Amino acid sequence: MSVTVRVPAKVNVQLAVGAARPDGFHDLANVFLAVGLYDEVTATPSPDGPRVTCEGTDAGQVPLDRTNLAARAALLLAERYDRDAGVHLHIAKDIPVAGGMAGGSADGAGALLACDALWGTGASREELLDLCAELGSDVPFSLVGGAALGTGRGEKLTELEVGGTFHWVFAMAGRGLSTPAVFREFDRLAEGRDVPEPVASQELLDALAKGDPDALAAAVSNDLQPAALSLFPELADTLAAGRAAGALASLVSGSGPTTAFLARDAEAADEVADALRSSGTCRSVRTAAGPVPGATVV
């Protein structure tokens, strides 16, 4: 018997970041949108484990030891519900690695849901969300999907209404960026100035609810973008290429280095993608639409 779970990537249409807290984390107002790029996590009983294997895009960059969020999820669920953690977790990866699109978090959520089904733990949705929050700030949203506002360090979710489909283009960079390094650079750049409390933009929430791409384009923002550009200045060329190709909005996705471009419709997204592919400013380009559901047993 095995269980396979499909989990989407995310784009942050707003990422407002507060000052560093005493625990080292930052308060956030993080508006997530799940988009149709997916990892699949398959859980199969194994005499030892958790054991992780991986195939697909950038699979060689994925850790296969117990630092992998999928392995950590299996261990956490097994400990909480007194199960044997003997499981083989196979990740079919299509979400960019170290790309600011929550690929690792998706794998953690996928493994949690797959092992829950495989072991018959009977955990409630709220219990699974609590376990997700223990694993990482982005993991709860990978379970929920759709659109949501994340507060605290991003793990406290309020699901949001979305009135339509938004079309995106994602440009993958030639190397990764460490999320902790980007936050450290944010703190360095913020040194000596007041950092306002992070608050969700009402204009952005209204744009999502109306399904209005022009209004959303005017409201998207990412407080980590200056830090990502400071560490990876070449991303500015990719952002400029997407804007020149007709994207309604361009921004670094989360902590980067993937860059995200909002298009008016699917045809416009294809045009932006073609221009980015020929721009020489990125490694690869993908299109996807959202919102889409979160982690789902398939």
Contacts in CASP RR format, 6 or more apart in sequence:
PFRMAT RR
TARGET T0000
AUTHOR 0000-0000-0000
METHOD contacts of the structure
MODEL  1
MSVTVRVPAKVNVQLAVGAARPDGFHDLANVFLAVGLYDEVTATPSPDGP
RVTCEGTDAGQVPLDRTNLAARAALLLAERYDRDAGVHLHIAKDIPVAGG
MAGGSADGAGALLACDALWGTGASREELLDLCAELGSDVPFSLVGGAALG
TGRGEKLTELEVGGTFHWVFAMAGRGLSTPAVFREFDRLAEGRDVPEPVA
SQELLDALAKGDPDALAAAVSNDLQPAALSLFPELADTLAAGRAAGALAS
LVSGSGPTTAFLARDAEAADEVADALRSSGTCRSVRTAAGPVPGATVV
1 44 0 8 1.000
1 45 0 8 1.000
1 118 0 8 1.000
2 42 0 8 1.000
2 43 0 8 1.000
2 44 0 8 1.000
2 45 0 8 1.000
2 118 0 8 1.000
3 42 0 8 1.000
3 43 0 8 1.000
3 114 0 8 1.000
3 115 0 8 1.000
3 117 0 8 1.000
3 118 0 8 1.000
3 297 0 8 1.000
4 40 0 8 1.000
4 41 0 8 1.000
4 42 0 8 1.000
4 43 0 8 1.000
4 114 0 8 1.000
4 297 0 8 1.000
4 298 0 8 1.000
5 40 0 8 1.000
5 41 0 8 1.000
5 42 0 8 1.000
5 43 0 8 1.000
5 109 0 8 1.000
5 110 0 8 1.000
5 111 0 8 1.000
5 113 0 8 1.000
5 114 0 8 1.000
5 117 0 8 1.000
5 295 0 8 1.000
5 296 0 8 1.000
5 297 0 8 1.000
5 298 0 8 1.000
6 38 0 8 1.000
6 39 0 8 1.000
6 40 0 8 1.000
6 295 0 8 1.000
6 296 0 8 1.000
6 298 0 8 1.000
7 38 0 8 1.000
7 39 0 8 1.000
7 40 0 8 1.000
7 41 0 8 1.000
7 106 0 8 1.000
7 107 0 8 1.000
7 108 0 8 1.000
7 109 0 8 1.000
7 110 0 8 1.000
7 142 0 8 1.000
7 294 0 8 1.000
7 295 0 8 1.000
7 296 0 8 1.000
8 34 0 8 1.000
8 35 0 8 1.000
8 36 0 8 1.000
8 37 0 8 1.000
8 38 0 8 1.000
8 95 0 8 1.000
8 106 0 8 1.000
8 142 0 8 1.000
8 145 0 8 1.000
8 292 0 8 1.000
8 293 0 8 1.000
8 294 0 8 1.000
9 34 0 8 1.000
9 35 0 8 1.000
9 36 0 8 1.000
9 37 0 8 1.000
9 38 0 8 1.000
9 39 0 8 1.000
9 95 0 8 1.000
9 96 0 8 1.000
9 101 0 8 1.000
9 102 0 8 1.000
9 103 0 8 1.000
9 106 0 8 1.000
9 288 0 8 1.000
10 32 0 8 1.000
10 33 0 8 1.000
10 34 0 8 1.000
10 35 0 8 1.000
10 101 0 8 1.000
10 102 0 8 1.000
10 106 0 8 1.000
10 138 0 8 1.000
10 141 0 8 1.000
10 142 0 8 1.000
10 145 0 8 1.000
11 32 0 8 1.000
11 33 0 8 1.000
11 35 0 8 1.000
11 101 0 8 1.000
11 168 0 8 1.000
11 170 0 8 1.000
11 253 0 8 1.000
11 254 0 8 1.000
11 260 0 8 1.000
12 30 0 8 1.000
12 31 0 8 1.000
12 32 0 8 1.000
12 33 0 8 1.000
12 222 0 8 1.000
12 253 0 8 1.000
12 254 0 8 1.000
13 31 0 8 1.000
13 32 0 8 1.000
13 33 0 8 1.000
13 204 0 8 1.000
13 208 0 8 1.000
13 216 0 8 1.000
13 219 0 8 1.000
13 220 0 8 1.000
14 29 0 8 1.000
14 30 0 8 1.000
14 31 0 8 1.000
14 200 0 8 1.000
14 201 0 8 1.000
14 204 0 8 1.000
14 219 0 8 1.000
14 220 0 8 1.000
14 221 0 8 1.000
14 222 0 8 1.000
15 28 0 8 1.000
15 29 0 8 1.000
15 30 0 8 1.000
15 31 0 8 1.000
15 221 0 8 1.000
15 222 0 8 1.000
15 223 0 8 1.000
15 224 0 8 1.000
15 254 0 8 1.000
16 28 0 8 1.000
16 29 0 8 1.000
16 30 0 8 1.000
16 198 0 8 1.000
16 199 0 8 1.000
16 200 0 8 1.000
16 201 0 8 1.000
16 221 0 8 1.000
16 223 0 8 1.000
17 26 0 8 1.000
17 27 0 8 1.000
17 28 0 8 1.000
17 183 0 8 1.000
17 186 0 8 1.000
17 195 0 8 1.000
17 198 0 8 1.000
17 223 0 8 1.000
17 224 0 8 1.000
18 26 0 8 1.000
18 27 0 8 1.000
18 28 0 8 1.000
18 195 0 8 1.000
18 196 0 8 1.000
18 197 0 8 1.000
18 198 0 8 1.000
18 223 0 8 1.000
19 26 0 8 1.000
19 27 0 8 1.000
19 190 0 8 1.000
19 195 0 8 1.000
20 26 0 8 1.000
20 183 0 8 1.000
20 187 0 8 1.000
21 27 0 8 1.000
25 137 0 8 1.000
25 153 0 8 1.000
26 153 0 8 1.000
26 183 0 8 1.000
26 186 0 8 1.000
27 151 0 8 1.000
27 152 0 8 1.000
27 153 0 8 1.000
27 197 0 8 1.000
27 198 0 8 1.000
28 137 0 8 1.000
28 150 0 8 1.000
28 151 0 8 1.000
28 152 0 8 1.000
28 153 0 8 1.000
28 154 0 8 1.000
28 198 0 8 1.000
29 149 0 8 1.000
29 150 0 8 1.000
29 151 0 8 1.000
29 198 0 8 1.000
29 199 0 8 1.000
29 200 0 8 1.000
30 149 0 8 1.000
30 150 0 8 1.000
30 151 0 8 1.000
30 154 0 8 1.000
31 147 0 8 1.000
31 148 0 8 1.000
31 149 0 8 1.000
31 150 0 8 1.000
31 160 0 8 1.000
31 200 0 8 1.000
31 201 0 8 1.000
31 204 0 8 1.000
31 205 0 8 1.000
31 208 0 8 1.000
32 138 0 8 1.000
32 141 0 8 1.000
32 145 0 8 1.000
32 146 0 8 1.000
32 147 0 8 1.000
32 148 0 8 1.000
32 149 0 8 1.000
32 150 0 8 1.000
33 146 0 8 1.000
33 147 0 8 1.000
33 162 0 8 1.000
33 166 0 8 1.000
33 208 0 8 1.000
33 290 0 8 1.000
33 291 0 8 1.000
34 141 0 8 1.000
34 145 0 8 1.000
34 146 0 8 1.000
34 147 0 8 1.000
34 290 0 8 1.000
34 291 0 8 1.000
34 292 0 8 1.000
34 293 0 8 1.000
34 294 0 8 1.000
35 168 0 8 1.000
35 170 0 8 1.000
35 288 0 8 1.000
35 289 0 8 1.000
35 290 0 8 1.000
35 291 0 8 1.000
35 292 0 8 1.000
36 288 0 8 1.000
36 289 0 8 1.000
36 290 0 8 1.000
36 292 0 8 1.000
37 94 0 8 1.000
37 95 0 8 1.000
37 96 0 8 1.000
37 101 0 8 1.000
37 170 0 8 1.000
37 286 0 8 1.000
37 288 0 8 1.000
38 94 0 8 1.000
38 95 0 8 1.000
38 106 0 8 1.000
39 91 0 8 1.000
39 92 0 8 1.000
39 93 0 8 1.000
39 94 0 8 1.000
39 95 0 8 1.000
39 103 0 8 1.000
39 104 0 8 1.000
39 106 0 8 1.000
39 107 0 8 1.000
39 110 0 8 1.000
40 91 0 8 1.000
40 92 0 8 1.000
40 298 0 8 1.000
41 70 0 8 1.000
41 89 0 8 1.000
41 90 0 8 1.000
41 91 0 8 1.000
41 92 0 8 1.000
41 107 0 8 1.000
41 108 0 8 1.000
41 110 0 8 1.000
41 111 0 8 1.000
41 114 0 8 1.000
42 89 0 8 1.000
42 90 0 8 1.000
42 92 0 8 1.000
42 114 0 8 1.000
43 74 0 8 1.000
43 87 0 8 1.000
43 88 0 8 1.000
43 89 0 8 1.000
43 111 0 8 1.000
43 114 0 8 1.000
43 115 0 8 1.000
43 117 0 8 1.000
43 118 0 8 1.000
44 87 0 8 1.000
44 88 0 8 1.000
44 90 0 8 1.000
44 118 0 8 1.000
45 86 0 8 1.000
45 87 0 8 1.000
45 88 0 8 1.000
45 118 0 8 1.000
46 86 0 8 1.000
46 87 0 8 1.000
46 88 0 8 1.000
47 86 0 8 1.000
48 86 0 8 1.000
49 71 0 8 1.000
49 74 0 8 1.000
49 85 0 8 1.000
49 86 0 8 1.000
49 87 0 8 1.000
49 88 0 8 1.000
50 66 0 8 1.000
50 70 0 8 1.000
50 71 0 8 1.000
50 74 0 8 1.000
50 75 0 8 1.000
50 85 0 8 1.000
50 86 0 8 1.000
50 87 0 8 1.000
50 88 0 8 1.000
50 89 0 8 1.000
50 111 0 8 1.000
51 86 0 8 1.000
51 87 0 8 1.000
51 88 0 8 1.000
51 89 0 8 1.000
52 62 0 8 1.000
52 63 0 8 1.000
52 64 0 8 1.000
52 65 0 8 1.000
52 68 0 8 1.000
52 70 0 8 1.000
52 71 0 8 1.000
52 89 0 8 1.000
52 90 0 8 1.000
52 91 0 8 1.000
53 64 0 8 1.000
53 88 0 8 1.000
53 89 0 8 1.000
53 90 0 8 1.000
53 91 0 8 1.000
54 60 0 8 1.000
54 62 0 8 1.000
54 64 0 8 1.000
54 90 0 8 1.000
54 91 0 8 1.000
54 92 0 8 1.000
54 93 0 8 1.000
55 90 0 8 1.000
55 91 0 8 1.000
55 92 0 8 1.000
55 93 0 8 1.000
56 92 0 8 1.000
56 93 0 8 1.000
56 94 0 8 1.000
57 93 0 8 1.000
57 94 0 8 1.000
57 95 0 8 1.000
57 96 0 8 1.000
57 97 0 8 1.000
58 93 0 8 1.000
58 96 0 8 1.000
58 97 0 8 1.000
59 91 0 8 1.000
59 93 0 8 1.000
61 97 0 8 1.000
61 98 0 8 1.000
62 68 0 8 1.000
62 91 0 8 1.000
62 93 0 8 1.000
62 97 0 8 1.000
65 71 0 8 1.000
66 72 0 8 1.000
66 75 0 8 1.000
68 89 0 8 1.000
68 104 0 8 1.000
68 107 0 8 1.000
69 104 0 8 1.000
69 105 0 8 1.000
69 107 0 8 1.000
69 108 0 8 1.000
69 111 0 8 1.000
69 135 0 8 1.000
69 136 0 8 1.000
69 139 0 8 1.000
70 89 0 8 1.000
70 91 0 8 1.000
70 104 0 8 1.000
70 107 0 8 1.000
70 108 0 8 1.000
70 110 0 8 1.000
70 111 0 8 1.000
71 89 0 8 1.000
71 111 0 8 1.000
72 108 0 8 1.000
72 135 0 8 1.000
73 108 0 8 1.000
73 109 0 8 1.000
73 110 0 8 1.000
73 111 0 8 1.000
73 112 0 8 1.000
73 115 0 8 1.000
73 131 0 8 1.000
73 135 0 8 1.000
73 139 0 8 1.000
74 85 0 8 1.000
74 86 0 8 1.000
74 87 0 8 1.000
74 89 0 8 1.000
74 111 0 8 1.000
74 112 0 8 1.000
74 115 0 8 1.000
75 85 0 8 1.000
76 112 0 8 1.000
76 131 0 8 1.000
76 134 0 8 1.000
76 135 0 8 1.000
77 83 0 8 1.000
77 112 0 8 1.000
77 115 0 8 1.000
77 116 0 8 1.000
77 119 0 8 1.000
77 121 0 8 1.000
77 123 0 8 1.000
77 131 0 8 1.000
78 84 0 8 1.000
78 85 0 8 1.000
78 86 0 8 1.000
78 115 0 8 1.000
78 119 0 8 1.000
79 85 0 8 1.000
80 123 0 8 1.000
80 131 0 8 1.000
81 119 0 8 1.000
81 121 0 8 1.000
81 122 0 8 1.000
81 123 0 8 1.000
83 115 0 8 1.000
83 119 0 8 1.000
83 121 0 8 1.000
87 115 0 8 1.000
87 118 0 8 1.000
89 111 0 8 1.000
89 114 0 8 1.000
91 107 0 8 1.000
93 103 0 8 1.000
93 107 0 8 1.000
95 101 0 8 1.000
95 102 0 8 1.000
95 103 0 8 1.000
95 104 0 8 1.000
95 106 0 8 1.000
96 103 0 8 1.000
96 170 0 8 1.000
96 172 0 8 1.000
96 258 0 8 1.000
97 103 0 8 1.000
97 104 0 8 1.000
97 176 0 8 1.000
98 176 0 8 1.000
98 177 0 8 1.000
98 178 0 8 1.000
98 257 0 8 1.000
99 172 0 8 1.000
99 173 0 8 1.000
99 176 0 8 1.000
99 177 0 8 1.000
99 253 0 8 1.000
99 255 0 8 1.000
99 256 0 8 1.000
99 257 0 8 1.000
99 258 0 8 1.000
100 177 0 8 1.000
100 179 0 8 1.000
100 253 0 8 1.000
100 254 0 8 1.000
100 255 0 8 1.000
100 256 0 8 1.000
100 257 0 8 1.000
100 258 0 8 1.000
101 170 0 8 1.000
101 253 0 8 1.000
101 254 0 8 1.000
101 258 0 8 1.000
102 138 0 8 1.000
102 141 0 8 1.000
102 142 0 8 1.000
103 142 0 8 1.000
105 135 0 8 1.000
105 136 0 8 1.000
105 137 0 8 1.000
105 138 0 8 1.000
105 139 0 8 1.000
105 141 0 8 1.000
105 142 0 8 1.000
106 142 0 8 1.000
106 295 0 8 1.000
108 132 0 8 1.000
108 135 0 8 1.000
108 139 0 8 1.000
108 142 0 8 1.000
109 132 0 8 1.000
109 139 0 8 1.000
109 140 0 8 1.000
109 142 0 8 1.000
109 143 0 8 1.000
109 294 0 8 1.000
109 295 0 8 1.000
110 142 0 8 1.000
110 143 0 8 1.000
110 295 0 8 1.000
112 128 0 8 1.000
112 131 0 8 1.000
112 132 0 8 1.000
112 135 0 8 1.000
112 139 0 8 1.000
112 143 0 8 1.000
112 295 0 8 1.000
113 128 0 8 1.000
113 143 0 8 1.000
113 295 0 8 1.000
113 297 0 8 1.000
114 297 0 8 1.000
115 121 0 8 1.000
116 122 0 8 1.000
116 123 0 8 1.000
116 128 0 8 1.000
117 297 0 8 1.000
123 131 0 8 1.000
128 143 0 8 1.000
129 140 0 8 1.000
129 143 0 8 1.000
129 144 0 8 1.000
129 157 0 8 1.000
132 139 0 8 1.000
132 140 0 8 1.000
132 142 0 8 1.000
132 143 0 8 1.000
132 155 0 8 1.000
133 139 0 8 1.000
133 140 0 8 1.000
133 155 0 8 1.000
133 156 0 8 1.000
136 155 0 8 1.000
137 153 0 8 1.000
137 154 0 8 1.000
137 155 0 8 1.000
138 154 0 8 1.000
139 155 0 8 1.000
140 154 0 8 1.000
140 155 0 8 1.000
140 157 0 8 1.000
141 148 0 8 1.000
141 150 0 8 1.000
141 154 0 8 1.000
141 157 0 8 1.000
142 294 0 8 1.000
142 295 0 8 1.000
143 294 0 8 1.000
143 295 0 8 1.000
144 157 0 8 1.000
144 159 0 8 1.000
144 294 0 8 1.000
145 291 0 8 1.000
145 292 0 8 1.000
145 293 0 8 1.000
145 294 0 8 1.000
145 295 0 8 1.000
146 159 0 8 1.000
146 160 0 8 1.000
146 162 0 8 1.000
146 290 0 8 1.000
146 291 0 8 1.000
146 292 0 8 1.000
146 293 0 8 1.000
146 294 0 8 1.000
147 159 0 8 1.000
147 160 0 8 1.000
147 161 0 8 1.000
147 162 0 8 1.000
147 208 0 8 1.000
147 291 0 8 1.000
148 157 0 8 1.000
148 158 0 8 1.000
148 159 0 8 1.000
148 160 0 8 1.000
149 157 0 8 1.000
149 158 0 8 1.000
149 160 0 8 1.000
149 200 0 8 1.000
149 205 0 8 1.000
150 156 0 8 1.000
150 157 0 8 1.000
150 158 0 8 1.000
151 158 0 8 1.000
151 198 0 8 1.000
160 205 0 8 1.000
160 208 0 8 1.000
160 209 0 8 1.000
161 208 0 8 1.000
161 209 0 8 1.000
162 208 0 8 1.000
162 209 0 8 1.000
162 211 0 8 1.000
162 290 0 8 1.000
162 291 0 8 1.000
163 208 0 8 1.000
163 209 0 8 1.000
163 210 0 8 1.000
163 211 0 8 1.000
164 211 0 8 1.000
165 211 0 8 1.000
165 289 0 8 1.000
165 290 0 8 1.000
165 291 0 8 1.000
166 211 0 8 1.000
166 213 0 8 1.000
166 216 0 8 1.000
166 262 0 8 1.000
166 289 0 8 1.000
166 290 0 8 1.000
166 291 0 8 1.000
167 213 0 8 1.000
167 262 0 8 1.000
167 263 0 8 1.000
167 264 0 8 1.000
167 265 0 8 1.000
167 266 0 8 1.000
167 268 0 8 1.000
167 269 0 8 1.000
167 287 0 8 1.000
167 289 0 8 1.000
167 290 0 8 1.000
168 260 0 8 1.000
168 261 0 8 1.000
168 262 0 8 1.000
168 263 0 8 1.000
168 269 0 8 1.000
168 287 0 8 1.000
168 288 0 8 1.000
168 289 0 8 1.000
168 290 0 8 1.000
169 242 0 8 1.000
169 247 0 8 1.000
169 260 0 8 1.000
169 261 0 8 1.000
169 263 0 8 1.000
169 269 0 8 1.000
169 272 0 8 1.000
169 273 0 8 1.000
169 276 0 8 1.000
169 285 0 8 1.000
169 286 0 8 1.000
169 287 0 8 1.000
170 253 0 8 1.000
170 258 0 8 1.000
170 259 0 8 1.000
170 260 0 8 1.000
170 261 0 8 1.000
170 285 0 8 1.000
170 286 0 8 1.000
170 287 0 8 1.000
170 288 0 8 1.000
171 238 0 8 1.000
171 242 0 8 1.000
171 258 0 8 1.000
171 259 0 8 1.000
171 261 0 8 1.000
171 276 0 8 1.000
171 281 0 8 1.000
171 282 0 8 1.000
171 284 0 8 1.000
171 285 0 8 1.000
172 258 0 8 1.000
172 282 0 8 1.000
172 283 0 8 1.000
172 284 0 8 1.000
172 285 0 8 1.000
172 286 0 8 1.000
173 232 0 8 1.000
173 234 0 8 1.000
173 235 0 8 1.000
173 238 0 8 1.000
173 256 0 8 1.000
173 257 0 8 1.000
173 258 0 8 1.000
173 259 0 8 1.000
173 282 0 8 1.000
173 283 0 8 1.000
174 257 0 8 1.000
174 282 0 8 1.000
174 283 0 8 1.000
175 232 0 8 1.000
175 257 0 8 1.000
176 256 0 8 1.000
176 257 0 8 1.000
177 228 0 8 1.000
177 231 0 8 1.000
177 232 0 8 1.000
177 255 0 8 1.000
177 256 0 8 1.000
177 257 0 8 1.000
178 255 0 8 1.000
179 255 0 8 1.000
181 231 0 8 1.000
182 224 0 8 1.000
182 227 0 8 1.000
182 228 0 8 1.000
182 231 0 8 1.000
182 255 0 8 1.000
182 256 0 8 1.000
183 224 0 8 1.000
183 227 0 8 1.000
183 255 0 8 1.000
185 227 0 8 1.000
185 228 0 8 1.000
185 230 0 8 1.000
185 231 0 8 1.000
186 223 0 8 1.000
186 224 0 8 1.000
186 226 0 8 1.000
186 227 0 8 1.000
188 227 0 8 1.000
189 226 0 8 1.000
189 227 0 8 1.000
189 230 0 8 1.000
198 223 0 8 1.000
201 219 0 8 1.000
201 221 0 8 1.000
203 215 0 8 1.000
203 218 0 8 1.000
203 219 0 8 1.000
204 216 0 8 1.000
204 219 0 8 1.000
204 220 0 8 1.000
204 221 0 8 1.000
206 215 0 8 1.000
207 215 0 8 1.000
207 216 0 8 1.000
207 218 0 8 1.000
207 219 0 8 1.000
208 216 0 8 1.000
213 248 0 8 1.000
213 262 0 8 1.000
213 263 0 8 1.000
213 264 0 8 1.000
213 265 0 8 1.000
214 248 0 8 1.000
214 264 0 8 1.000
216 248 0 8 1.000
216 249 0 8 1.000
216 262 0 8 1.000
217 248 0 8 1.000
217 249 0 8 1.000
217 262 0 8 1.000
218 249 0 8 1.000
220 249 0 8 1.000
220 251 0 8 1.000
220 262 0 8 1.000
221 251 0 8 1.000
222 251 0 8 1.000
222 252 0 8 1.000
222 253 0 8 1.000
222 254 0 8 1.000
224 252 0 8 1.000
224 254 0 8 1.000
224 255 0 8 1.000
224 256 0 8 1.000
225 251 0 8 1.000
225 252 0 8 1.000
228 235 0 8 1.000
228 252 0 8 1.000
228 254 0 8 1.000
228 255 0 8 1.000
228 256 0 8 1.000
228 257 0 8 1.000
229 235 0 8 1.000
229 236 0 8 1.000
229 252 0 8 1.000
232 256 0 8 1.000
232 257 0 8 1.000
234 281 0 8 1.000
235 252 0 8 1.000
235 256 0 8 1.000
235 257 0 8 1.000
235 259 0 8 1.000
237 279 0 8 1.000
237 281 0 8 1.000
238 259 0 8 1.000
238 276 0 8 1.000
238 279 0 8 1.000
238 281 0 8 1.000
238 282 0 8 1.000
239 250 0 8 1.000
239 251 0 8 1.000
239 252 0 8 1.000
239 259 0 8 1.000
241 275 0 8 1.000
241 276 0 8 1.000
241 279 0 8 1.000
241 280 0 8 1.000
241 281 0 8 1.000
241 282 0 8 1.000
242 250 0 8 1.000
242 261 0 8 1.000
242 272 0 8 1.000
242 275 0 8 1.000
242 276 0 8 1.000
242 279 0 8 1.000
243 250 0 8 1.000
243 261 0 8 1.000
244 275 0 8 1.000
245 261 0 8 1.000
245 271 0 8 1.000
245 272 0 8 1.000
245 274 0 8 1.000
245 275 0 8 1.000
245 276 0 8 1.000
245 279 0 8 1.000
246 263 0 8 1.000
246 268 0 8 1.000
246 271 0 8 1.000
246 272 0 8 1.000
246 275 0 8 1.000
247 261 0 8 1.000
247 262 0 8 1.000
247 263 0 8 1.000
247 272 0 8 1.000
248 261 0 8 1.000
248 262 0 8 1.000
248 263 0 8 1.000
248 264 0 8 1.000
249 261 0 8 1.000
249 262 0 8 1.000
250 259 0 8 1.000
250 260 0 8 1.000
250 261 0 8 1.000
250 262 0 8 1.000
251 259 0 8 1.000
251 260 0 8 1.000
252 258 0 8 1.000
252 259 0 8 1.000
252 260 0 8 1.000
253 259 0 8 1.000
253 260 0 8 1.000
259 282 0 8 1.000
261 269 0 8 1.000
261 272 0 8 1.000
261 276 0 8 1.000
263 269 0 8 1.000
263 271 0 8 1.000
263 272 0 8 1.000
266 287 0 8 1.000
266 289 0 8 1.000
269 287 0 8 1.000
269 289 0 8 1.000
270 287 0 8 1.000
273 285 0 8 1.000
273 286 0 8 1.000
273 287 0 8 1.000
276 282 0 8 1.000
276 285 0 8 1.000
277 284 0 8 1.000
277 285 0 8 1.000
END
